[in-house]
Amino acid sequence: MINVLYFAWVRERIGLPKEQVETTAATVMDLVEQLRTREERYALAFSDLSALRVALDQDLSDFDASLDGVREVAFFPPMTGG
């Protein structure tokens, strides 16, 4: 079981701020593929990965990163500001 958090427009598209996901995914990309197959709202939220960032246990990471030992995955758009 892994905690998945969604922020900003990702949260709006999926309709949830967070959820617990039962998964055997080895990498973040495997988890994304699993989520995409759930419902159209997930497919839409994960349709353009270049518009998304991911953090594993609150550390910025990559989509090819291993989920081994990870308790929390967060998806969010790139931060902007100045």
C-alpha positions, 0 to 999 in steps of 0.5 A: 500500500502506498499513499499517493498525493495529488496537487494543483490541477492534478488534484482537480482532474482526479478529484481527490487530494490523496488516496491509498493505492494497492500496487506492485509497481516497481517504478513511478512510471509503472504506478502511473501506467496502473493509475492511467488504466483506472478511469478516464480522469486518471488518464487525463491527469497523466496524459502529459508527463512533461507537465508533471513532477513527482516526489517520493517521500517528499524528495523530488524524483524521476518517473524511472525511480524505484518505489522500493521502500517508498511510502508516499508519492506526490504528483504536482505541476512544475513550480513557477515563481520568482 
